């Protein structure tokens, strides 16, 4: 039995991590670092930058979600809806998977903008005039149906394609109500892509799939992430788009040597 465990561990360590490296590099790109975002803009070029934007659109999972998971029927009533979540800043559960604020909160504050409305909490164009947060705790990069076809069980029926579809809904809502033309909306908005994709790996491992199998999902995750960075067939402006790096936790079999 011990020989089998050692053999399995060595096999996992020999997984070709070239594709995984590429997605990690993509996710580690930070155009607006969390530390910098925590410092309010003040005067000069920073003040000019802050005044250039009218809203923030954000995407991701629980590290960016500010309330959608608390509304989505499949996840409503989850941990973030109860104490001690939210106790150190909001002093009540805020729908965030944190006892305080998230990186997106500091970015929005630094830009001097109101918080974007969680998508599932809004209905009208006026609700989204300051942007929208499409992130959902537990969301995956790949569609749940695709993961299911690969033997991976998920419990949150939301993927990155759902979030980008929601964004298109908001864009059409704002444009159709003559609130603002689409081109102006795109030019005056900041797009924040928080962590996405880690739940795909976690659900794969929880479904008793191997680390090698989890790594095999990387090309598909890269593809859907690249697709999400294209809106109306136009790549998002990199000067107004930021990607959040992954946090410190990881699966030991997926570490680089």
N, C-alpha and C positions, 0 to 999 in steps of 0.2 A: 504493500500500500504506500509506504514511504517513497519507494522507487517511482511509483506512478505519479505521486505528487511532484517530485523533483523534475521528472520528465515533462510533465505538463507545464511547470513553471518555466523551464528552459525553452519550451516551444513558444510560450507567450513572449519571452524575451527576444526571440529571433524574428518577431513580426517585422516586416518591412514598414518603417515608419515614415517613408518619404512623403506619402500623401497626407498623413497626420500632421507632419511638420508644416506643410503648406497652410492647412486650415488654422493651425495654432499661430502661425505668423500673421495670418489675416486678422485673427481675433485679437492679437496683441498690439495691433496698430491703434494708437490712441492719439487723436488729433486734439482732443480736449481732455487732459488728464484729470483724474478725480481730485487730486490735490490742488491743481490750478483752479478747478471749478469751484472749490470751496472758498476761494478768495474773491470777493466781489470786485467787479470791474470798477475802476475809479479813474476818471479823467483821461485825457489824451486819446491815443489810438484805441485803447480798450473801451472807452466810453463810446467812441465812434462805431466800433464793432458791435457793441451791444445795441445801439440805436438803429442798426441796419436791419434788424430782424423783428418780425412781428409775432412769431409763434414757433413752437417746437413740436415736431412729430417724432415719437419714439416707439421703438419696437424691441422685442426681446422676451425674456422669461421673468422669473420671480425677482431677479436683481434689478429689474426696471419697472415691474408692474406696480402701479399705484392705486389699484382698486378693481381691476377687471376680474380677477380670480374670485374676489368676494361677491361678485354679481353673477358670474357664469354658473348655471345650475349644477354642472358637474363638480364644481369646486366650492360653491357657496357654503359658508359655515365652516370653512377650513381653519387651520391654525392662525392665519393672519387676521382672522376676524375676532380673535379672542386675546385677552391678556395672556402674557405680558407684552405682546406685540404693540408697538406704538407708545409705550409708557414713558420713554425718556424725552420725547419731543412733543408729540401731539397729545400725550396724556390719555390716549384712548386708541383702540385698534383703528388703523387707517387704511387697511387693505394692503399694506406693505409687509413684505417678509423681513421685517426689521423692527427693532425697538425704537428706531428713530427715522431718519431720512435716508434716501438712496442717492446714488451719484446723480441721477437725473434731476433730483430736487435741487442740488447745489448748482448744476449747470443752468437750470431755468432761473434760479435766483441771481446767478452771476450775470445773466443777460438782462436782468431787470424785467422779466416777463411773468405774467400770472402762470400758475400751474396748468398744463394742458389737461383737458378733461379725459378721464378714462373712457375709452370708446363706448363701452357698454352702459355708461352712465349718461350719455348724451343722446339727443334726438334731433335737434334742430341745428341749422347753420350757426345760429348765435351761440350754441353750446360749444362749438368748435372754432370760434373766431380766434382763440389763442392757441390753437393746435389740439392735438389728441394723442393720448398714450394708448398704443395698441398692444403693449406687452401683456402677457398672461402667465402667471405662475404655473410652471409645469409644461409650458408650450414646448413643442419640438420644432426642429428645423424641417424635418421630413414629415409628410402627411401621415397621420395615424393609419390610414388604409394601406399605405406603402409599407410602413413598419410592420403592420399585422401580417402582410403577405410574406414578410421575411421572418415571421415567428416572434415578433417583438410586441408585447402587450403594453399599451399606454392607458392612462386614466383621464387625460385631459384632451378633449377633442379639438384642439387648436394647434395649428402649425404656422410657420412663417408665411406660407401662402395665404392662410386665412387673414393674417395681420395685414399683409399688403393689399388684399382684397378689401379689407375694411378701410384702409387708407384711400383706395380708389373711390369708395363710397363717399367718404368725407370730401374728397377733392371735387367730386361731381356735385355734391350737395352745396358746397360753397360757391362753385362756379355757376350752377343752375339757378341759384337764388340771386345772382348778380351781386353777391357779397364782395367778390373780387375775382378778377380774371385768373384762370389757371396759371398762366405764365407768371403773373405777379405773385401768386401764392407760392409757387416753387422758388422764385427768386428771393422772397423775403422770409423763407422758413429755414430752420435748422433741423437736420435729420440726425437722430441719435439711434444707433443700433447697439443695444446692450448685448449681453451674453445670449447666445442662441446656439443650440446644437448639443450642449452637454447633456440635456435630458434624453436625447437619442441614445447616447452611450450608456447612461445610467439605466434606462429602461431595458436596453439590450442585456446588460449584466444582470439586472433583476429578473430577466426572463431566462436566466441560466444559459445565455449565450457566452461564448468565449471572448477574451480580449481581442483575439485575432478577428473575430466576426465584427466586434464593435469598430475596430480600425477599418474594416472593409466598407463601412458606411461613409467614410470621409469624402470620397469623390462626389457622392450624391449630396452630401451636406454642403460641400464647396459650391456645387452647381446651383442649388436653390438659394444659397446666400448671394451668389453673384447675380442671380436673377432678381432677387429682392432689391438689389442696388440699381436696378433699371426701372424707371417709371415712365409709362407711356412711350416705351421704346427708347427713352433717353437716359443715359447714365446720370446718376445724381452727381451734382457738383461736389468734388472732394473737399473744397474749402468750407462747405456747410454741412459736411457729413462726418460723423465720428463713430468709431467702433470701440466698444469697451473690451478691455483685455479680460481674460479669464481669471478668476480668483485663485487662491493658493491650493485648493484641494484638487486631488487627482487620484486616479487608480494606479497603484504601483506598477502594474504590468504595462501601462501605457506611457510610462516615463521613458525619456530618451536616456541611453547609457551615459 
